Amino acid sequence: MSMINADENFEKLGLTLPPAPAPAGVYKPCVIDGKYLYLSGHGPVRNDKSLIIGRIGKDLTASRTYHVGDHPGEPW
């Protein structure tokens, strides 16, 4: 049984991947600024690619925050 790798499978199906986007910032595991800890990673974004920001209980409901945290790549 021969194995087809992902590149061969894409070619067979006539598919192509778009180029990777350019980095949008400085990437560090975390940054501490006063009493705030900022963690890097894939944050939640809206359809227009802007970040979803806010405070739980003020700008975001707790249930919505859980959903965004569990599905960071899913558009709002």
Beta strands, then each sheet from edge to edge (+ up, - down):
strand 1: 30-33
strand 2: 36-39
sheet 1: 1+ 2-
end
